[in-house]
């Protein structure tokens, strides 16, 4: 009899949910104390929002069931939320009919997809086809906080194929700000159960997938812009400091760039070497002084950063095809 009693009691604890009703800020809240095997966790429901807590994690999530029309015609959210890890543990999944967007807000951890590991840290994003087996595990020394969206829809598979074609990796390193904005828009739309919320959520998901698909191209363009800005800084420095003694070693040290890389890339960007461009700046200045001042050639040479007048004359002739004096006579007002 005792054995039967304890068996029944165990089963009741295993499957039971004790529901407590309370009011916080005037809103109904449902608290579930859940026993599963040797684990107890707390689930707090508030309208569409669900808060979960156990020994390993704290999470806030919305589980969404789309309408039949939405399933047929739109992208739709299956689950959206954030998770903060308290203690590292592995979460495996397989054959899940879903696509998963994850961004790492804090800390670091690892996703393993088809036996390949991807180590992620803050400012990383990963985009998965969950039909493939995968797992994720936070690091123990720097547990992560992640935000995620499980979604699907009539065009989801095609969009993911396009993402794979356009991007060399399923991991993206990017500023999270535009992704965070879309994430909050989707979450708030569903949480508040606004009119036409599924239409709006689908629109935001379309924007999100577009950003993911074009991420590699955007990164390439950003790198190109940064590269141009770097060479522009060097070019402007030459224009402003041509009267000073400038060497390649000085430039390399000032801009923290390898001398030979700097030589190669500057010429690729502007079609002339650094020293040729420096010489152009000096000759342009010299021609202005020759035309519009009465300064001697020696003084002009010094003001151009060439203290040797003979060398200045040879350089000027090589550039313009005539001497500095002849140039002055030809262009005299």
C-alpha positions in Angstrom: 0.0 0.0 0.0 2.8 2.4 0.9 4.6 1.7 -2.4 1.4 2.5 -4.4 0.8 5.7 -2.4 4.3 7.0 -3.1 4.1 6.0 -6.7 0.9 8.0 -7.1 2.4 10.9 -5.2 5.5 11.0 -7.4 3.3 11.0 -10.5 1.2 13.8 -9.2 4.4 15.8 -8.5 5.9 14.9 -11.9 2.9 16.1 -13.9 1.2 18.6 -11.7 1.0 22.3 -12.0 -0.1 24.4 -9.1 -1.7 27.5 -10.4 -1.6 30.6 -8.2 -3.5 33.8 -9.2 -2.2 37.1 -8.1 -2.4 40.7 -9.2 0.6 42.8 -9.9 0.1 46.4 -11.2 -3.6 45.6 -11.8 -2.7 42.9 -14.4 -3.6 39.2 -13.9 -0.6 37.0 -13.6 -0.4 33.1 -13.5 2.4 31.3 -11.7 3.2 27.7 -12.5 5.4 25.6 -10.2 6.4 22.8 -12.4 8.1 19.5 -11.4 9.8 17.5 -14.1 12.1 14.7 -13.1 14.5 16.2 -10.6 14.1 19.8 -11.9 11.7 22.5 -10.7 11.2 25.7 -12.6 8.9 28.6 -12.3 6.8 29.8 -15.3 5.1 33.2 -15.0 2.5 34.1 -17.6 1.4 37.7 -18.3 -0.8 38.0 -21.3 1.4 36.7 -24.2 4.6 37.1 -22.2 6.1 34.1 -20.4 8.9 34.3 -17.9 10.8 31.1 -17.1 13.4 30.5 -14.4 15.3 27.4 -13.3 18.8 26.5 -12.0 20.4 27.2 -15.4 18.6 30.1 -17.0 16.3 33.0 -16.8 14.3 33.7 -19.9 11.5 35.9 -21.2 9.6 34.6 -24.2 6.5 34.8 -26.3 5.2 31.6 -27.9 2.9 32.3 -30.8 0.4 30.3 -32.8 -0.3 31.9 -36.2 -3.6 31.9 -37.9 -4.1 29.6 -40.8 -4.1 32.5 -43.3 -0.8 33.8 -41.8 0.7 30.3 -42.2 -0.3 30.2 -45.9 0.8 33.6 -46.9 3.3 35.2 -44.5 6.4 34.8 -42.5 5.4 34.2 -38.9 7.0 34.0 -35.4 6.9 30.7 -33.6 8.8 32.0 -30.5 10.7 35.1 -29.6 12.6 35.9 -26.4 15.7 36.5 -24.4 17.7 34.1 -22.3 20.3 34.8 -19.6 22.4 31.8 -18.6 23.3 31.3 -14.9 25.0 27.9 -15.3 26.4 26.4 -18.6 24.5 23.5 -20.0 24.0 22.2 -23.5 20.7 22.5 -25.4 20.4 20.1 -28.3 17.7 20.2 -31.0 17.0 18.2 -34.2 14.6 18.1 -37.1 12.8 21.3 -35.9 10.7 22.9 -38.6 11.9 26.4 -37.9 14.5 29.0 -38.8 16.4 30.6 -35.9 17.9 34.0 -35.6 20.1 34.5 -32.5 22.1 37.6 -31.5 24.6 37.5 -28.6 24.0 40.5 -26.3 26.6 39.6 -23.6 29.1 36.9 -22.9 30.1 34.1 -25.2 29.3 30.5 -26.1 29.2 27.9 -28.8 26.7 26.7 -31.4 27.3 23.3 -33.0 25.6 22.8 -36.4 26.1 19.5 -38.3 29.1 18.7 -36.2 30.8 22.1 -36.9 31.3 24.4 -34.0 30.9 28.2 -34.1 32.3 30.2 -31.2 30.2 33.3 -30.7 30.7 36.4 -28.6 29.0 39.8 -28.0 28.0 41.5 -31.3 27.8 38.1 -33.1 24.7 36.8 -34.9 23.9 33.3 -36.1 21.1 32.3 -38.5 20.2 28.6 -38.6 18.0 26.2 -40.5 16.7 24.2 -37.6 15.9 21.2 -39.8 19.6 20.4 -39.3 20.7 19.1 -35.9 22.2 21.7 -33.7 23.0 22.5 -30.1 24.2 25.5 -28.2 26.1 26.0 -24.9 27.1 29.1 -23.1 30.7 29.3 -21.8 31.0 28.7 -18.0 33.5 31.6 -17.4 31.5 34.3 -19.3 27.8 33.1 -19.6 25.9 34.7 -22.3 22.7 36.6 -22.7 21.1 36.0 -26.1 18.0 37.1 -27.9 16.3 34.8 -30.4 13.5 34.5 -32.9 12.2 31.1 -34.1 10.2 31.7 -37.3 8.8 30.1 -40.4 6.6 30.8 -43.3 5.8 30.1 -47.0 9.0 31.9 -48.2 11.3 31.0 -45.2 13.1 28.1 -47.0 13.8 30.2 -50.1 15.0 33.1 -48.1 17.4 30.9 -46.2 18.8 29.4 -49.4 19.5 33.0 -50.6 21.2 33.8 -47.3 23.5 30.8 -47.7 24.3 31.8 -51.3 25.1 35.4 -50.4 27.1 34.8 -47.1 30.2 32.7 -46.6 29.2 31.8 -43.0 26.1 31.4 -40.9 27.7 33.7 -38.3 27.7 37.4 -38.8 29.7 40.1 -37.0 27.9 43.4 -37.1 26.5 46.2 -35.1 23.5 44.8 -33.3 21.6 48.1 -33.1 19.4 47.7 -36.2 18.7 44.1 -35.3 17.8 45.1 -31.8 15.3 47.6 -33.1 13.5 45.0 -35.3 13.6 42.5 -32.5 11.8 44.9 -30.1 9.3 45.9 -32.8 8.4 42.2 -33.3 8.2 41.4 -29.6 6.1 44.4 -28.7 3.8 43.9 -31.6 3.0 40.4 -30.5 3.1 41.1 -26.7 0.5 43.8 -27.1 -1.6 41.7 -29.5 -2.2 44.7 -31.6 -4.7 44.7 -34.5 -3.1 43.2 -37.5 -0.1 42.2 -35.3 0.7 39.2 -37.5 0.9 41.4 -40.6 3.3 43.8 -38.9 5.4 41.0 -37.4 5.7 39.5 -40.9 6.8 42.9 -42.3 9.5 43.2 -39.6 10.6 39.6 -40.2 11.0 40.4 -43.9 13.2 43.4 -43.0 15.2 41.1 -40.7 15.8 38.4 -43.3 16.8 41.1 -45.9 19.4 42.5 -43.4 20.7 38.9 -42.9 20.8 38.1 -46.6 22.7 41.3 -47.4 24.9 41.3 -44.3 28.0 40.1 -46.2 27.6 42.7 -48.9 27.0 45.4 -46.3 30.2 44.3 -44.5 32.2 44.5 -47.7 30.9 48.0 -48.4 31.6 49.1 -44.9 35.2 47.7 -45.1 35.6 49.5 -48.4 34.5 52.8 -46.9 36.8 52.3 -44.0 39.7 51.6 -46.4 39.0 54.7 -48.4 38.8 56.8 -45.2 42.2 55.4 -44.2 43.9 56.4 -47.4 42.1 59.8 -47.4 43.7 60.5 -44.1 47.1 59.9 -45.5 46.4 62.0 -48.7 45.1 64.9 -46.6 48.1 64.7 -44.3 50.4 65.0 -47.4 48.4 68.1 -48.6 48.7 69.8 -45.2 52.3 68.9 -44.4 54.1 68.9 -47.7 56.4 71.7 -46.5 57.8 69.4 -43.8 60.3 66.6 -44.2 58.2 63.4 -44.8 59.5 59.9 -45.2 57.7 56.6 -45.8 58.9 55.4 -42.4 57.3 58.4 -40.7 54.0 57.8 -42.5 54.0 54.1 -41.7 54.5 54.8 -38.0 52.0 57.7 -37.8 49.2 55.7 -39.4 50.2 52.2 -38.0 50.4 50.7 -41.5 53.1 48.5 -43.0 55.2 50.6 -45.3 55.0 48.2 -48.3 51.2 47.6 -47.8 50.8 51.4 -47.7 52.8 51.9 -50.9 50.8 49.3 -52.7 47.3 50.3 -51.6 47.8 54.1 -51.9 48.9 53.6 -55.5 45.9 51.3 -56.1 43.6 54.0 -54.7 45.0 57.1 -56.3 47.0 55.9 -59.3 50.3 57.5 -58.1 52.8 56.6 -55.4 52.9 58.4 -52.1 56.1 60.3 -53.0 54.7 61.2 -56.4 51.6 62.6 -54.7 53.8 64.5 -52.2 55.7 66.0 -55.1 52.5 67.0 -56.8 51.4 68.9 -53.7 54.8 70.7 -53.6 54.7 71.6 -57.3 51.2 73.0 -57.0 52.3 75.2 -54.2 55.4 76.3 -56.0 53.4 77.3 -59.1 51.1 79.5 -57.1 54.0 81.3 -55.5 55.8 81.7 -58.8 52.7 83.2 -60.4 51.4 85.4 -57.6 54.4 86.5 -55.5 57.8 88.0 -56.0 59.5 85.4 -53.8 62.9 84.1 -55.0 63.1 80.6 -56.3 65.2 79.7 -53.2 62.5 80.9 -50.8 59.8 79.1 -52.8 61.9 75.9 -52.7 62.1 76.2 -48.9 58.4 76.8 -48.5 57.8 73.7 -50.5 59.9 71.6 -48.2 62.9 71.3 -50.6 65.7 73.3 -49.0 68.1 72.6 -51.9 67.3 75.1 -54.7 69.2 73.0 -57.4 67.2 69.9 -56.5 64.0 72.0 -56.5 64.8 73.2 -60.0 65.5 69.7 -61.3 62.2 68.4 -59.7 60.2 71.3 -61.1 61.7 70.8 -64.6 60.9 67.1 -64.5 57.3 67.9 -63.5 56.5 70.8 -65.8 59.0 70.5 -68.6 60.6 73.9 -68.0 62.6 75.7 -65.3 60.9 77.5 -62.4 62.1 80.9 -63.8 60.8 80.1 -67.3 57.4 79.1 -65.8 57.2 82.4 -63.9 58.0 84.4 -67.1 55.4 82.6 -69.1 52.6 83.0 -66.6 53.5 86.4 -65.3 50.4 88.6 -64.9 
